[in-house]
Amino acid sequence: MIASHYAEPLKRTLAGQANLLAAPDDGSETVARLSPGDVLLMLDNSRGWAWGYAGPNRLVGYLRSEVLGKQLP
């Protein structure tokens, strides 16, 4: 499969503490624990869940949209 383009992630800070989860489900495995001020490179935000990657290892996962803070340049 050939992708004609890729999504440019939006940089969003976190307004509160959050678990980065393996799936968009509160019972899903925790991939990482994130702190207020950490940055999520968000690729999607729908149905109450933001999906993207965060941290120095750029771990991929989901977190609740309500914890998202301001957008960075």
URRANOR-V478534 format. One line per field, one symbol per residue. phi: phi as a letter, one per 40 degrees, with the letter a starting at -180 (. if undefined). Layout:
BEGIN
phi = ???
END
This chain:
BEGIN
phi = .bccabcccccbcbcacaccbcacadcccccabbbdgcbbccbaaafgbbbibagccfccabacdcccbccbc
END
